[in-house]
Amino acid sequence: MAAALVVNAPLAGTVVPLGNVPDPVFAGQMVGSGAAVEPPAGETFDVVSPVSGKVIKLLPHAFVVVDESGRGVLTHVGIDTVKLNGEGFTLLIAQGDTIDAGAAVMRVDPAAALAAGYSMVSPVVVLDTKPDTATVTASGTVAAGAALFSLD
């Protein structure tokens, strides 16, 4: 059996249970179990990798890192932010890069997303895991790079 996977917060902010994310796919844990983080309102922020591994998918608003055991961790910055076509998002790495947990992936200026009325709540999930299998270890506010949840 693989060792427990510790997933760190990819951004600083307030910890939000997945069930409270304003998106039915994430709230229903259809893509996987995890948690979400809501950044402080209106401030530009960096998003860091929640785990060490290879970046197999990199979009302006989301990315997937596969760890050494083969588990994919999706970080999705904001809800409906795909509709911005990258506005406000600056990628700092390339798809295919191998990165360490805590390495900067993107810089986000949330002004366009907030102006469009989108939530900046950012789900972090381990892909293809059963609902409620993640143990959220953080509460209240969390720093970028601090432990957010673990998964056996």
Order of alpha helices (4+ residues) and beta strands (2+ residues): beta-beta-alpha-beta-beta-beta-beta-beta-beta-beta-beta-alpha-beta-beta-beta-beta
